[in-house]
Amino acid sequence: MEGTTALTYIKNVLENIPDNWLRLTTHRLDIYNEKLAKVQFLEHFEILFNDNNTTTSSLEILPTAYDYIRLGHPLSCVLEWTIAKINDLEPENVISFSSKVTPILAILRKNLLDQKNTQILYTGELPAFFDAEIVRNVYGYTFELKKIESTSEITKFDGSTIFISQDSDLQSIDFTSNIDFFISFQETLGSIVMTNEENAHYISEIQHVRRRETIAMTPADCLKVLKVLTEKTALATSETTVETDKTDVLNAITTITGVDTKPLVASSGLSIQYAIMMGLIHDAMENYPEKAIKFIVPPNCYGGTNDQARRVAACVENVAVVDLPVDGDNDMVKSVNTVLNKVAEEDAIPFIIAEIPTNPRVEVPDLIALKEALEKQRKTSKGETAIEPVFILDQTFCPNVLFLGEGKILSTVKAISYASGSKFPSGGLCTAGYCVGNQKAAALMEKIEKHLNLCDNEATALQYEILAKQLPSMNQRIADAYKNTREFVTFIQETLPAAKINFVSEELAAEGFTPSVFSLDLPTKGNTDEERESYKRKLNHKLINMMITEIPDESKYCVSYGQLKGCYWTIPATSTQGTTKEGDKDYIARVALSPKMDLEHHQEVFMDFVEEI
């Protein structure tokens, strides 16, 4: 009965959903409580359900649901709540994925760490891209795989039983007592994983895989599934221009990067990074069996990168993470030399992940010296030639800079660059990410593509459509946003000279490094280090609160950048560096400007802030 009532309610909700539920990829940190994310959203949503309230104004003020599209969003939460209601499950026991394979990998990962057996049962045919041997040999997961005709064949198993249903019907799930995880494939839209109460302790682990290695089912696709449920119709096959859009996107990336190897496009920046990591591990296992693999990562870089690298190392034998200090008093080139010398002595395989410019301090190393450090031939402790490194460049801050093409600074070393599409490439309209490899890394790209496909993490049709529209204007948007940023930085320097600003120099800008992000270390006071740090942190929040209060239509407390309009403010230590070690966090303000914004108004508010301190 409650399921029928829920479907009636959801049908009315769909007629009134806020526009932002479909188009936003970012969240407001001022109304976001990460510890209560989905719980808080659904608690308030349940109140609306009990009151039969479906007004747009009420839906708009619900608490933020998760972050970005990776960990979830309003429509994924509503979809999961609806499926739970009609199948008598708890909402948190239902998790939607844009990928069909990654939920399987999430359960296998948990069982690997818990040393628990897994059997995967399925009807029909598994996707051709699911390569069981690679999952076993590269990812290190162990499982039994068996095709069955019906759920009646499922018997008790000493471990976890995953059942994969090819039937997209979500209204009558055949969840027998011997099934621990029921995964429903939703044609081209992804999958829904449901867990029974006995396995509720898996939920946070499955959600974290969704956050770090893939994305939730996208808002547009969640809406399609919700309409199927409420209208009781089959999933309609809609016409798409995906092939044309994909061709346009790949051509645009080739033009933007100046690299003629085939680009790869994933559902998010972390999806493409995961494919890069697993592809490189696969290649290393084939070409250098038994050798240790070292992922060399800045300890204070974006939290998703740091966390994902350590999560991979926790699962794959012979893989470890090595810190690469790059910011502040540390020089990237010196650190690269030091770490590569040590890895060479150990006769290990070095994969370096680094951001240029760095985040959040927007620093660019001496590129010629970096190239020399990467090219340098090193010896192992036995006097043999060491394995050359692969440089994995996150150039999300400056995707317009040509690093890898013929004759460019990194063309002579094995190098791969990638960017998050939720930033400049799409202007914040989707989460897709892409990567390219130079000629020296061309063979590696084949392995990366294999793992992108295996995880079913390629960009969706809508993501390709958005990128096809936005990529051609990206470089002009970057140029226009840089002009606003340079003007604002100059204004702050003149208005509050005691503040320390991390931004590129005029000389670096002339070389093409034109980010629209800068970090602001506000002046502080106090008698002890603790007092000074506390005062500065309060000042950060005071500035951000003034901006988002005085300019609510443009200023947003948000972790992103590369947006089409407005100005985003964040404190990396409490947002992008969420999983970074405390001592490596940056309690400074990071500001991201866009091509279209009222710069004069922002300057006026900043002047008011200065006068108040």
Backbone torsions as a table, in degrees:
resi	resn	phi	psi	omega
1	MET	NA	-45.9	-178.9
2	GLU	-63.6	-34.2	178.9
3	GLY	-62.1	-41.2	178.4
4	THR	-64.9	-43.4	178.4
5	THR	-61.9	-41.3	-179.6
6	ALA	-62.5	-42.3	-179.3
7	LEU	-65.0	-39.6	177.2
8	THR	-62.4	-43.5	179.7
9	TYR	-63.1	-46.1	-177.7
10	ILE	-64.1	-36.2	177.5
11	LYS	-58.5	-39.0	177.9
12	ASN	-73.2	-36.0	177.2
13	VAL	-59.7	-43.1	-176.7
14	LEU	-63.1	-23.4	178.5
15	GLU	-79.2	-12.8	-174.5
16	ASN	-127.1	14.3	-174.3
17	ILE	-63.4	140.2	177.0
18	PRO	-62.3	145.9	179.6
19	ASP	-56.0	-37.8	-176.8
20	ASN	-62.6	-25.5	179.7
21	TRP	-63.1	-26.2	-179.5
22	LEU	-95.0	-28.0	-169.2
23	ARG	-113.7	-18.6	-176.2
24	LEU	-80.6	138.9	173.9
25	THR	-112.3	-1.9	-177.3
26	THR	-120.7	164.2	-179.2
27	HIS	-127.1	158.5	177.7
28	ARG	-88.7	119.1	-178.6
29	LEU	-70.2	-21.8	-178.2
30	ASP	-73.4	-17.0	176.2
31	ILE	-121.4	24.2	-174.3
32	TYR	-118.0	118.3	174.3
33	ASN	-110.6	100.6	-172.1
34	GLU	-57.6	-37.5	-177.7
35	LYS	-67.0	-23.7	-177.5
36	LEU	-113.2	10.8	-168.0
37	ALA	-40.7	-82.2	-175.6
38	LYS	-66.6	-36.1	-179.3
39	VAL	-59.9	-47.2	-177.5
40	GLN	-65.5	-43.2	178.8
41	PHE	-58.8	-48.9	-176.0
42	LEU	-73.2	-29.3	174.8
43	GLU	-61.4	-45.0	179.7
44	HIS	-71.5	-36.0	178.4
45	PHE	-64.5	-38.5	179.3
46	GLU	-63.5	-35.9	176.9
47	ILE	-62.8	-43.5	177.4
48	LEU	-62.3	-39.7	179.0
49	PHE	-61.8	-46.5	-179.4
50	ASN	-64.5	-29.6	177.6
51	ASP	-90.7	0.6	-175.8
52	ASN	53.0	40.7	-178.0
53	ASN	-99.2	115.4	179.9
54	THR	-123.5	20.7	-178.0
55	THR	-68.6	144.4	179.3
56	THR	-59.3	-40.4	-178.5
57	SER	-62.3	-36.3	178.6
58	SER	-72.7	-39.1	178.7
59	LEU	-66.7	-35.7	-177.1
60	GLU	-63.7	-30.3	-174.8
61	ILE	-97.3	10.3	174.3
62	LEU	-63.5	148.1	179.2
63	PRO	-58.9	153.1	179.6
64	THR	-58.5	136.9	179.6
65	ALA	-103.2	107.2	177.6
66	TYR	59.4	-164.1	-178.7
67	ASP	-129.3	146.0	-176.1
68	TYR	48.5	-152.5	176.4
69	ILE	-104.8	-10.8	-175.5
70	ARG	-65.2	-55.8	-176.4
71	LEU	-84.0	-14.3	177.3
72	GLY	142.6	176.3	-176.4
73	HIS	-163.6	173.5	-175.7
74	PRO	-53.9	-46.4	-175.3
75	LEU	-71.5	-31.5	175.6
76	SER	-67.9	-37.9	177.7
77	CYS	-65.5	-42.2	179.2
78	VAL	-65.4	-41.8	177.9
79	LEU	-60.8	-47.7	-178.3
80	GLU	-65.0	-39.1	176.7
81	TRP	-61.3	-43.3	-178.4
82	THR	-64.6	-46.7	179.5
83	ILE	-61.3	-39.6	179.1
84	ALA	-63.7	-42.9	-178.2
85	LYS	-61.8	-43.2	-174.9
86	ILE	-82.0	-8.3	179.2
87	ASN	-120.6	13.5	176.2
88	ASP	56.0	48.7	177.3
89	LEU	-120.7	165.9	171.7
90	GLU	-79.7	139.3	-177.5
91	PRO	-55.4	-36.6	-178.9
92	GLU	-69.5	-14.3	178.6
93	ASN	-83.4	0.9	179.5
94	VAL	-118.0	125.7	-175.4
95	ILE	-135.1	126.0	-178.6
96	SER	-97.6	144.5	179.4
97	PHE	-129.5	145.4	170.6
98	SER	-75.6	-19.2	-179.7
99	SER	-101.2	149.1	174.6
100	LYS	-89.2	-27.0	-173.0
101	VAL	-93.4	-36.3	-172.4
102	THR	-60.4	-35.6	175.7
103	PRO	-61.4	-32.9	175.7
104	ILE	-64.4	-45.5	179.8
105	LEU	-63.0	-33.8	-179.9
106	ALA	-62.6	-43.4	179.7
107	ILE	-69.7	-41.4	178.8
108	LEU	-62.4	-36.1	179.5
109	ARG	-63.9	-48.0	179.5
110	LYS	-59.3	-42.5	-178.5
111	ASN	-71.9	-29.5	174.5
112	LEU	-62.3	-48.5	-178.3
113	LEU	-67.2	-30.7	179.6
114	ASP	-91.3	-1.5	-178.2
115	GLN	54.3	52.3	-176.7
116	LYS	-119.1	142.2	-179.9
117	ASN	-71.2	153.1	177.7
118	THR	-139.1	136.3	168.4
119	GLN	-121.0	136.1	178.8
120	ILE	-110.2	115.8	179.6
121	LEU	-110.8	144.9	-177.2
122	TYR	-152.7	155.2	172.6
123	THR	-107.7	163.0	179.6
124	GLY	65.9	-138.3	-178.3
125	GLU	-123.6	138.9	173.4
126	LEU	-73.3	155.8	176.8
127	PRO	-57.3	141.7	-177.8
128	ALA	-59.7	-28.0	-176.2
129	PHE	-80.2	-7.0	176.9
130	PHE	-80.1	101.6	-177.8
131	ASP	-99.4	100.5	-174.4
132	ALA	-61.3	-36.8	-178.0
133	GLU	-67.7	-38.7	177.2
134	ILE	-67.1	-39.9	178.2
135	VAL	-60.7	-37.9	178.8
136	ARG	-73.2	-48.2	-169.6
137	ASN	-82.2	-33.3	-177.0
138	VAL	-96.7	-47.4	-178.8
139	TYR	-79.2	-20.8	177.4
140	GLY	83.5	13.0	-176.9
141	TYR	-87.2	142.3	178.0
142	THR	-114.7	139.1	-178.0
143	PHE	-168.7	159.3	171.1
144	GLU	-101.8	142.6	-177.6
145	LEU	-124.0	126.2	-174.8
146	LYS	-147.4	133.8	175.8
147	LYS	-90.0	135.7	178.4
148	ILE	-128.9	167.2	180.0
149	GLU	-93.6	-33.5	179.3
150	SER	-155.0	165.3	-178.4
151	THR	-68.3	-15.6	179.1
152	SER	-65.8	-18.8	179.9
153	GLU	-80.7	-10.2	-173.3
154	ILE	-79.4	122.6	178.9
155	THR	-113.1	173.2	-179.0
156	LYS	-60.7	139.6	-176.7
157	PHE	-132.8	140.4	178.8
158	ASP	-80.1	80.7	-177.2
159	GLY	147.6	-153.3	-179.6
160	SER	-97.9	135.9	174.1
161	THR	-109.0	118.1	174.9
162	ILE	-102.3	125.4	175.2
163	PHE	-112.8	127.0	-180.0
164	ILE	-106.3	120.7	179.6
165	SER	-104.5	130.8	176.3
166	GLN	-83.7	-10.1	-179.6
167	ASP	-79.9	121.0	-175.9
168	SER	-81.3	0.2	179.2
169	ASP	-66.9	122.7	-177.3
170	LEU	-108.2	4.8	-174.2
171	GLN	-94.0	-12.5	179.7
172	SER	-143.5	68.1	-178.5
173	ILE	-69.7	127.5	179.6
174	ASP	-88.3	76.8	-173.2
175	PHE	-94.4	84.4	-178.4
176	THR	-74.4	165.7	-176.8
177	SER	-64.6	-20.3	-178.4
178	ASN	-91.7	2.5	177.0
179	ILE	-100.9	124.6	177.3
180	ASP	-89.9	-38.8	-178.3
181	PHE	-135.2	120.9	179.7
182	PHE	-104.2	118.0	-179.8
183	ILE	-113.1	119.4	179.5
184	SER	-102.5	118.8	176.0
185	PHE	-77.9	129.7	-177.7
186	GLN	-108.5	62.4	178.4
187	GLU	46.9	-119.4	-176.3
188	THR	-89.8	1.1	-171.7
189	LEU	-92.2	-17.9	-177.9
190	GLY	129.0	-138.0	-175.8
191	SER	-154.4	162.2	175.4
192	ILE	-123.7	125.5	176.2
193	VAL	-107.4	133.0	178.6
194	MET	-122.6	136.4	-179.8
195	THR	-120.7	147.3	177.5
196	ASN	-80.7	172.2	-174.4
197	GLU	-64.3	-32.1	-179.2
198	GLU	-62.8	-23.0	-176.8
199	ASN	-112.1	25.1	-179.3
200	ALA	-61.1	-24.0	-179.7
201	HIS	-70.0	-8.4	176.0
202	TYR	-82.8	-19.0	-167.5
203	ILE	-56.9	-50.9	-177.7
204	SER	-63.8	-34.2	178.4
205	GLU	-67.3	-42.5	178.8
206	ILE	-64.8	-42.6	178.5
207	GLN	-63.2	-35.6	-178.6
208	HIS	-70.6	-35.1	173.3
209	VAL	-61.8	-41.8	178.3
210	ARG	-61.6	-35.0	-178.4
211	ARG	-73.7	-35.1	-170.9
212	ARG	-103.5	-24.4	-174.8
213	GLU	-120.5	-3.8	-178.6
214	THR	-161.2	-152.1	175.8
215	ILE	-141.2	163.2	170.8
216	ALA	-67.9	163.8	172.0
217	MET	-54.2	134.8	-172.5
218	THR	-66.4	158.7	179.5
219	PRO	-54.7	-45.0	-178.7
220	ALA	-61.9	-40.3	-178.8
221	ASP	-75.6	-34.7	173.9
222	CYS	-59.6	-41.4	179.4
223	LEU	-61.3	-39.4	178.6
224	LYS	-62.4	-44.5	-179.5
225	VAL	-67.0	-39.9	178.5
226	LEU	-62.8	-37.2	178.2
227	LYS	-68.3	-35.9	175.5
228	VAL	-62.3	-42.5	-178.9
229	LEU	-67.0	-44.0	-174.7
230	THR	-79.9	-30.3	-178.4
231	GLU	-96.0	-6.0	178.4
232	LYS	53.6	48.1	178.2
233	THR	-122.3	167.0	175.7
234	ALA	-76.9	156.5	178.8
235	LEU	-66.6	119.5	-176.2
236	ALA	-76.4	140.3	174.8
237	THR	-87.7	110.7	-176.4
238	SER	-97.1	152.7	178.2
239	GLU	-72.0	133.6	176.0
240	THR	-128.8	161.2	176.1
241	THR	-108.1	31.3	-170.0
242	VAL	-60.3	-38.9	-177.8
243	GLU	-65.9	-44.9	177.4
244	THR	-64.9	-44.5	-179.9
245	ASP	-61.6	-42.8	-179.4
246	LYS	-62.1	-43.6	178.0
247	THR	-60.7	-43.6	179.6
248	ASP	-63.6	-40.9	-179.1
249	VAL	-66.1	-46.6	-179.9
250	LEU	-62.6	-39.7	177.7
251	ASN	-65.1	-40.3	179.9
252	ALA	-65.0	-42.2	179.3
253	ILE	-64.2	-40.8	177.7
254	THR	-59.8	-43.3	179.3
255	THR	-66.5	-45.1	-176.9
256	ILE	-65.1	-41.1	-174.8
257	THR	-89.7	-18.5	-177.7
258	GLY	70.2	21.6	-178.2
259	VAL	-114.1	133.6	-174.8
260	ASP	-99.8	6.0	171.8
261	THR	-79.2	162.5	-175.4
262	LYS	-68.3	123.8	175.4
263	PRO	-73.8	158.3	174.9
264	LEU	-123.3	139.3	-176.6
265	VAL	-124.6	127.2	-175.4
266	ALA	-117.0	173.6	-177.0
267	SER	-70.7	-18.4	176.7
268	SER	-160.9	170.3	177.3
269	GLY	-62.1	-40.6	179.1
270	LEU	-73.5	-25.8	174.7
271	SER	-64.7	-42.6	-179.6
272	ILE	-72.4	-35.7	178.0
273	GLN	-64.0	-39.4	178.7
274	TYR	-63.7	-41.8	177.7
275	ALA	-62.8	-39.3	177.9
276	ILE	-61.8	-49.8	-177.5
277	MET	-60.8	-48.1	-176.9
278	MET	-70.7	-33.9	176.4
279	GLY	-64.8	-41.3	178.5
280	LEU	-68.3	-39.1	176.8
281	ILE	-62.3	-44.0	178.9
282	HIS	-58.7	-47.0	179.6
283	ASP	-62.4	-42.4	-179.7
284	ALA	-64.0	-39.8	179.5
285	MET	-63.4	-36.2	-179.5
286	GLU	-74.4	-42.3	-172.7
287	ASN	-93.8	-24.0	-179.2
288	TYR	-135.5	60.3	-177.5
289	PRO	-58.4	142.7	177.8
290	GLU	79.5	-12.6	179.8
291	LYS	-79.9	147.1	177.9
292	ALA	-71.8	144.2	179.5
293	ILE	-112.2	128.1	-178.4
294	LYS	-118.5	118.8	170.8
295	PHE	-94.1	117.5	-173.7
296	ILE	-100.8	113.3	-167.7
297	VAL	-133.5	134.7	173.8
298	PRO	-59.5	131.3	-176.1
299	PRO	-68.1	-21.0	-178.0
300	ASN	-108.7	14.4	-179.5
301	CYS	-73.3	177.7	-178.5
302	TYR	-43.9	130.8	-173.5
303	GLY	-56.9	-34.7	179.7
304	GLY	-64.1	-40.8	178.1
305	THR	-63.7	-48.8	-179.1
306	ASN	-60.3	-48.2	-177.1
307	ASP	-65.2	-45.3	-178.0
308	GLN	-62.2	-43.3	-179.6
309	ALA	-59.2	-42.3	-179.4
310	ARG	-72.3	-31.5	177.6
311	ARG	-68.3	-39.7	177.0
312	VAL	-64.8	-45.5	-178.8
313	ALA	-61.7	-31.1	-179.7
314	ALA	-68.6	-22.6	-174.1
315	CYS	-102.4	-31.5	-171.3
316	VAL	-104.3	123.9	-179.6
317	GLU	-61.4	143.7	177.6
318	ASN	75.5	4.3	178.4
319	VAL	-106.3	132.8	178.4
320	ALA	-140.4	159.2	177.8
321	VAL	-105.6	135.0	177.9
322	VAL	-119.1	132.6	-179.9
323	ASP	-71.4	142.0	176.5
324	LEU	-126.8	93.0	179.8
325	PRO	-66.2	126.5	-175.3
326	VAL	-130.0	-19.7	-170.1
327	ASP	-105.4	166.1	173.9
328	GLY	63.4	-116.9	-178.1
329	ASP	-80.8	-4.1	-178.3
330	ASN	-97.1	141.1	179.7
331	ASP	-105.7	125.5	-175.8
332	MET	-57.7	-42.0	-176.7
333	VAL	-64.5	-45.9	178.7
334	LYS	-61.7	-40.9	-179.6
335	SER	-65.9	-41.4	178.1
336	VAL	-60.6	-46.0	178.9
337	ASN	-59.8	-48.2	-177.8
338	THR	-60.8	-48.6	-176.7
339	VAL	-68.8	-42.8	-179.6
340	LEU	-65.0	-34.9	176.8
341	ASN	-62.5	-42.8	-178.7
342	LYS	-68.0	-43.8	179.7
343	VAL	-64.6	-37.2	177.9
344	ALA	-62.7	-44.7	179.0
345	GLU	-56.9	-36.0	-178.6
346	GLU	-81.9	-3.1	-177.7
347	ASP	57.0	41.4	179.4
348	ALA	-102.4	173.0	-177.1
349	ILE	-101.6	117.7	-175.3
350	PRO	-96.8	122.8	171.9
351	PHE	-118.8	117.5	-176.7
352	ILE	-103.6	126.7	172.9
353	ILE	-110.4	121.5	-179.1
354	ALA	-146.8	151.4	177.1
355	GLU	-100.8	135.1	172.4
356	ILE	-135.3	118.1	-7.3
357	PRO	-63.6	160.3	-179.6
358	THR	-71.9	158.7	-179.7
359	ASN	-122.0	125.5	13.0
360	PRO	-102.7	4.1	-170.5
361	ARG	-89.7	3.7	169.6
362	VAL	51.6	50.5	179.7
363	GLU	-106.1	144.1	177.8
364	VAL	-118.0	124.2	-178.9
365	PRO	-73.5	171.0	171.8
366	ASP	-67.7	105.1	-171.2
367	LEU	-68.3	-34.1	178.1
368	ILE	-66.4	-44.0	178.4
369	ALA	-65.5	-36.2	177.4
370	LEU	-63.6	-45.1	178.1
371	LYS	-57.9	-45.1	-179.2
372	GLU	-63.9	-38.4	178.7
373	ALA	-65.5	-37.6	-179.5
374	LEU	-74.6	-33.4	-178.4
375	GLU	-78.2	-23.6	-172.1
376	LYS	-55.9	130.4	176.3
377	GLN	-80.6	130.5	-178.6
378	ARG	-120.2	162.3	-179.0
379	LYS	-115.0	148.9	173.9
380	THR	-78.8	174.0	178.8
381	SER	-63.0	-18.8	178.6
382	LYS	-94.1	3.6	177.9
383	GLY	85.9	6.7	178.4
384	GLU	-87.3	159.5	179.3
385	THR	-68.3	127.4	-178.3
386	ALA	-76.2	157.4	178.6
387	ILE	-71.3	133.4	-178.3
388	GLU	-71.6	148.9	-177.4
389	PRO	-77.7	160.5	167.0
390	VAL	-110.2	125.9	-179.4
391	PHE	-98.2	117.1	-178.5
392	ILE	-105.4	108.8	-170.4
393	LEU	-102.2	117.5	172.0
394	ASP	-88.6	104.7	-179.0
395	GLN	-111.9	38.9	179.9
396	THR	-60.2	-35.1	178.9
397	PHE	-65.9	-35.9	-176.7
398	CYS	-136.5	69.6	-178.1
399	PRO	-70.8	-7.1	-180.0
400	ASN	-85.8	-11.8	-177.0
401	VAL	-78.8	133.8	-178.5
402	LEU	-88.9	105.6	-179.1
403	PHE	-102.9	-37.1	-162.9
404	LEU	-105.8	-19.3	-174.4
405	GLY	-62.9	168.5	-178.8
406	GLU	-53.4	126.0	178.4
407	GLY	84.0	-4.5	-179.7
408	LYS	-84.9	171.1	-167.1
409	ILE	-58.5	-33.9	-177.7
410	LEU	-108.8	21.6	-178.5
411	SER	-74.7	-17.8	-174.6
412	THR	-98.7	0.9	176.4
413	VAL	-121.6	156.4	176.3
414	LYS	-65.3	113.9	-174.8
415	ALA	-141.5	142.5	175.9
416	ILE	-130.1	133.8	175.1
417	SER	-118.8	150.3	178.3
418	TYR	-144.8	161.8	-178.9
419	ALA	-146.3	147.4	174.8
420	SER	-81.9	123.4	-178.2
421	GLY	-74.0	-11.9	178.7
422	SER	-74.0	-8.7	-179.6
423	LYS	-97.7	-120.4	-175.2
424	PHE	-60.9	-43.5	-174.1
425	PRO	-54.3	-41.8	-179.4
426	SER	-107.3	-4.0	-176.0
427	GLY	67.1	25.0	179.1
428	GLY	87.3	10.4	-175.8
429	LEU	-90.6	-16.1	175.4
430	CYS	-153.0	171.7	-174.9
431	THR	-101.6	-1.0	-172.9
432	ALA	-54.5	149.6	175.5
433	GLY	-129.1	159.7	-179.4
434	TYR	-139.2	161.7	174.7
435	CYS	-143.0	156.0	174.0
436	VAL	-136.7	156.0	175.9
437	GLY	-125.5	147.8	177.0
438	ASN	-77.6	-179.3	-175.6
439	GLN	-60.3	-36.3	-179.0
440	LYS	-68.1	-21.9	-179.0
441	ALA	-105.2	9.8	-174.6
442	ALA	-56.7	-41.6	-178.9
443	ALA	-65.9	-32.1	179.3
444	LEU	-67.8	-30.8	-177.5
445	MET	-62.8	-29.7	178.3
446	GLU	-64.1	-41.5	178.9
447	LYS	-68.3	-40.2	179.4
448	ILE	-61.8	-42.5	178.4
449	GLU	-63.1	-38.4	179.2
450	LYS	-60.3	-41.7	-177.9
451	HIS	-79.0	-28.8	173.0
452	LEU	-61.8	-43.8	179.9
453	ASN	-72.5	-39.8	-179.7
454	LEU	-58.8	-41.9	180.0
455	CYS	-79.7	-2.7	-179.0
456	ASP	55.8	48.3	-175.0
457	ASN	-113.6	17.8	177.3
458	GLU	-67.2	154.7	178.1
459	ALA	-56.4	149.1	178.8
460	THR	-80.3	168.4	-180.0
461	ALA	-58.7	-43.1	-179.9
462	LEU	-66.8	-37.7	177.5
463	GLN	-62.5	-42.2	175.8
464	TYR	-61.7	-40.9	-179.7
465	GLU	-62.0	-44.3	-179.7
466	ILE	-65.5	-45.3	-180.0
467	LEU	-63.8	-37.3	179.4
468	ALA	-61.1	-33.2	179.6
469	LYS	-81.3	-33.8	-171.0
470	GLN	-95.1	-32.0	-176.1
471	LEU	-58.5	-40.7	-178.1
472	PRO	-59.1	-27.1	-179.0
473	SER	-97.6	2.5	-172.1
474	MET	-59.7	-50.9	-175.4
475	ASN	-62.5	-35.6	177.3
476	GLN	-68.7	-39.2	177.8
477	ARG	-63.6	-39.0	177.4
478	ILE	-61.7	-43.8	-179.6
479	ALA	-63.8	-44.0	-178.6
480	ASP	-68.2	-39.7	179.5
481	ALA	-67.4	-36.5	177.6
482	TYR	-61.2	-40.3	179.2
483	LYS	-59.6	-44.8	177.5
484	ASN	-62.5	-40.6	-177.6
485	THR	-66.9	-45.3	178.7
486	ARG	-60.0	-40.8	-179.5
487	GLU	-66.4	-40.5	-179.8
488	PHE	-68.5	-41.3	178.6
489	VAL	-60.3	-45.4	179.0
490	THR	-61.7	-41.3	178.9
491	PHE	-61.7	-44.3	-179.9
492	ILE	-64.8	-40.6	179.1
493	GLN	-60.5	-37.0	-179.7
494	GLU	-79.1	-34.1	-175.7
495	THR	-83.4	-36.4	-178.2
496	LEU	-135.7	71.9	-174.5
497	PRO	-61.1	-19.6	-179.9
498	ALA	-75.3	-14.9	179.2
499	ALA	-74.6	144.9	175.4
500	LYS	-99.3	123.4	-178.3
501	ILE	-112.0	129.6	173.8
502	ASN	-100.7	110.7	179.8
503	PHE	-155.1	163.0	-179.2
504	VAL	-69.6	150.4	176.9
505	SER	-76.1	165.6	175.8
506	GLU	-60.1	-35.4	-179.2
507	GLU	-65.9	-43.5	177.9
508	LEU	-65.9	-37.8	178.1
509	ALA	-61.4	-38.4	178.9
510	ALA	-64.7	-24.2	178.6
511	GLU	-86.5	-0.5	176.6
512	GLY	110.7	-5.5	179.1
513	PHE	-85.6	94.7	-175.4
514	THR	-124.1	65.6	178.1
515	PRO	-70.5	162.7	175.7
516	SER	-115.0	27.0	179.8
517	VAL	-125.3	136.1	172.0
518	PHE	-138.8	157.9	176.1
519	SER	-111.1	146.8	-171.6
520	LEU	-125.5	114.0	177.8
521	ASP	-100.3	99.7	-172.3
522	LEU	-71.7	149.0	177.4
523	PRO	-65.0	149.5	-176.6
524	THR	-134.6	177.2	177.1
525	LYS	-153.5	162.2	-177.2
526	GLY	146.4	166.2	-176.8
527	ASN	-92.6	-20.1	180.0
528	THR	-128.5	165.8	177.4
529	ASP	-58.7	-39.8	-179.2
530	GLU	-64.0	-43.0	179.8
531	GLU	-64.8	-42.7	-179.1
532	ARG	-66.0	-40.6	179.4
533	GLU	-66.5	-43.1	179.7
534	SER	-62.3	-43.1	-179.8
535	TYR	-62.8	-43.4	-178.4
536	LYS	-64.2	-40.4	-179.4
537	ARG	-64.7	-39.9	177.0
538	LYS	-65.1	-36.8	179.5
539	LEU	-65.6	-39.5	176.4
540	ASN	-54.5	-50.5	-177.6
541	HIS	-66.6	-36.5	178.6
542	LYS	-61.1	-45.1	-179.8
543	LEU	-62.9	-48.9	-178.2
544	ILE	-62.4	-44.1	-179.9
545	ASN	-62.7	-37.7	177.2
546	MET	-63.6	-43.5	-177.6
547	MET	-64.9	-47.2	-175.4
548	ILE	-75.6	-21.0	177.5
549	THR	-82.1	-43.5	-177.2
550	GLU	-77.6	-29.8	-177.2
551	ILE	-128.6	61.7	-173.1
552	PRO	-65.4	-24.2	-179.6
553	ASP	-77.4	-16.7	-176.6
554	GLU	-124.1	-43.4	-177.6
555	SER	-85.1	132.5	-176.2
556	LYS	-136.6	137.4	175.3
557	TYR	-83.4	99.7	-166.1
558	CYS	-156.6	149.7	-175.4
559	VAL	-84.6	-10.9	-168.2
560	SER	-86.0	-175.4	175.1
561	TYR	-166.1	175.3	-177.5
562	GLY	78.4	12.7	-177.0
563	GLN	-70.5	161.8	-177.6
564	LEU	-72.8	-30.3	-178.8
565	LYS	-152.2	164.0	175.9
566	GLY	84.1	-171.2	-175.9
567	CYS	-136.9	127.9	-178.1
568	TYR	-107.1	138.8	-179.9
569	TRP	-124.3	141.4	174.9
570	THR	-156.2	169.0	172.2
571	ILE	-119.5	105.2	-172.9
572	PRO	-49.6	-38.5	-177.0
573	ALA	-60.0	-27.1	-177.5
574	THR	-107.7	5.9	-179.8
575	SER	-135.1	-86.3	-174.3
576	THR	-67.1	-22.6	-179.9
577	GLN	-101.5	28.0	-174.8
578	GLY	-54.4	-35.4	-177.7
579	THR	-102.1	4.9	179.8
580	THR	-76.0	148.1	178.2
581	LYS	-58.4	142.7	-172.9
582	GLU	-54.5	-42.5	-177.5
583	GLY	-67.4	-16.5	-179.2
584	ASP	-100.8	3.2	-176.9
585	LYS	-80.8	155.5	-178.8
586	ASP	-114.0	105.6	177.5
587	TYR	-90.1	65.8	177.3
588	ILE	-129.6	167.5	178.3
589	ALA	-89.7	137.0	173.6
590	ARG	-115.1	130.5	-174.3
591	VAL	-119.4	132.1	179.9
592	ALA	-124.6	118.4	-178.4
593	LEU	-101.8	167.0	-177.5
594	SER	-128.3	174.6	178.3
595	PRO	-69.0	-29.0	-175.1
596	LYS	-119.2	107.3	178.7
597	MET	-166.4	158.6	178.5
598	ASP	-86.3	84.4	-176.0
599	LEU	-62.9	-38.6	-178.7
600	GLU	-60.9	-40.9	179.4
601	HIS	-64.7	-41.0	178.5
602	HIS	-63.6	-37.7	177.7
603	GLN	-66.3	-38.0	178.5
604	GLU	-63.7	-43.9	179.7
605	VAL	-66.5	-39.2	178.3
606	PHE	-63.0	-39.3	177.3
607	MET	-61.4	-41.2	176.8
608	ASP	-62.3	-39.9	178.5
609	PHE	-61.0	-46.2	-179.2
610	VAL	-61.0	-40.4	-179.3
611	GLU	-66.5	-28.7	-178.7
612	GLU	-80.7	-17.3	-179.1
613	ILE	-102.9	NA	NA
